Amino acid sequence: MAAKLVAGAVAAYALSPIDLIPDFIPVLGYLDDLLIVPLGIALAVRLIPAALMVEFRAEAVALAKPINRPMAMAIVVLWIVACLTAAAWCWSKLR
């Protein structure tokens, strides 16, 4: 139950528009997000009993889906083409 409460609190904090330190304050505004969220996730994982964690990991391995390499390559090529197109457009506008 404690792990669920911590995980819920971390998720609520991460998604909340209200921050401990507002983001418009230089460096500190983002530093609280960079520290609180990962530390909260680590605490939630640590609070999960070891036996349950082993069971969850075994279930995750059993449910692992195969990798679709052709589709991954298509997405990478699509991103490269999009970046090159954007770069060419910027280059033509700046000349």
LINTA-V372702 format. One line per field, one symbol per residue. psi: psi as a letter, one per 40 degrees, with the letter a starting at -180 (. if undefined). A space follows every 10 residues. Layout:
psi->???
//
This chain:
psi->dddddddddd ddddeiehid hieehhdddd dddddddddd ddddddehid dddddddddd ddehiihgdd dddddddddd dddddddddd ddde.
//
